[in-house]
């Protein structure tokens, strides 16, 4: 049987592969970051897709179509992330209340109405607004325009340490349904309602004088 002949193209590819392996064995590649390694692998993948000699003309057209889909998918993903970030940043700039000025009772009434309609995310937001307004009205926390849910939990938790964990959990729920696009649930609203009731019955601990024995 005659020996199989190796084409010049195969020889060139084998040599290129050998050189690539040798390149990767260089000491500096041992310290290569994960991002750099990922970027190099992506470039290699794209190069392989566009290699007409290895996949042929028809295969190259398919590869280019796949590459186009990948690029479009990346662009769409980046646009969605950018829009979500901009929307979240704008919402955070207005704090808990945005541009609304209602009493604690009005926020509480709105929350109950929304909960009755199973509009849980909106009910969660209104109930935390009732909590924040009630704490401000009782001078447990200062009135601060643009205050975020996390800031509310931190400030109120200092004044009412027994409820600090509940405040932190409520702030997380508020952020999830407002900025993280997490669906509201009856359980999430229950956390807000229970916190509101506990806070209305709570009294801040008396301040300890610095010169007290």
HUWO-V366701 format. One record per backbone hydrogen bond with DSSP energy under -1.0 kcal/mol. CO is the residue of the C=O (numbers start at 1). NH is the residue of the N-H. E is the energy in kcal/mol with one decimal. If there is no record, write none. Layout:
# HUWO-V366701
CO	NH	E
CO	NH	E
This chain:
# HUWO-V366701
7	11	-2.0
8	12	-2.5
9	13	-2.4
10	14	-2.5
11	15	-2.4
12	16	-2.5
13	17	-2.6
14	18	-2.4
15	19	-2.5
16	20	-2.2
17	21	-2.2
18	22	-2.4
19	23	-2.4
20	24	-2.2
21	25	-1.1
23	26	-1.4
26	29	-1.5
27	30	-1.4
29	32	-1.4
33	37	-2.4
34	38	-2.5
35	39	-2.7
36	40	-2.3
37	41	-2.3
38	42	-2.3
39	43	-2.3
40	44	-2.3
41	45	-2.4
42	46	-2.7
43	47	-2.6
44	48	-2.4
45	49	-2.0
46	50	-1.8
50	52	-1.3
51	55	-1.6
52	56	-2.5
56	60	-2.3
57	61	-1.9
58	62	-1.9
59	63	-2.6
60	64	-2.6
61	65	-2.1
62	66	-2.5
63	67	-2.7
64	68	-2.4
65	69	-2.2
66	70	-2.3
67	71	-2.7
68	72	-2.7
69	73	-2.5
70	74	-2.3
71	75	-2.5
72	76	-2.6
73	77	-2.4
74	78	-2.5
75	79	-2.4
76	80	-2.4
77	81	-2.3
78	82	-2.5
79	83	-2.6
80	84	-2.5
81	85	-2.5
82	86	-2.5
83	87	-2.5
84	88	-2.6
85	89	-2.6
86	90	-2.3
87	91	-2.2
88	92	-2.5
89	93	-1.7
92	95	-1.5
94	98	-1.8
97	100	-1.5
103	107	-2.3
104	108	-2.5
105	109	-2.5
106	110	-2.3
107	111	-2.3
108	112	-2.2
109	113	-2.1
110	114	-2.5
111	115	-2.4
112	116	-2.1
113	117	-1.0
114	119	-2.8
115	118	-1.8
118	120	-1.2
119	123	-2.1
120	124	-2.6
121	125	-1.9
122	126	-2.4
123	127	-2.2
124	128	-2.0
125	129	-1.9
126	130	-1.9
127	131	-2.0
128	132	-2.7
129	133	-2.7
130	134	-2.4
131	135	-2.3
132	136	-2.0
133	137	-2.8
134	138	-1.8
135	140	-2.4
135	141	-1.3
136	139	-1.5
144	147	-1.4
147	96	-2.4
148	152	-2.3
149	153	-2.4
150	154	-2.3
151	155	-2.7
152	156	-2.8
153	157	-1.9
154	158	-1.3
155	159	-1.3
156	160	-2.5
159	205	-1.1
160	163	-2.0
161	164	-1.3
163	167	-2.4
164	168	-2.3
165	169	-2.3
166	170	-2.4
167	171	-2.3
168	172	-2.0
169	173	-2.1
170	174	-2.6
171	175	-2.4
172	176	-2.3
173	177	-2.3
174	178	-1.8
175	179	-2.8
175	180	-1.7
176	182	-2.5
185	189	-2.1
186	190	-2.2
187	191	-1.7
188	192	-1.5
189	193	-2.7
190	194	-2.6
191	195	-2.1
192	196	-2.5
193	197	-2.2
194	198	-2.6
195	199	-2.8
196	200	-2.0
197	201	-1.0
209	212	-1.5
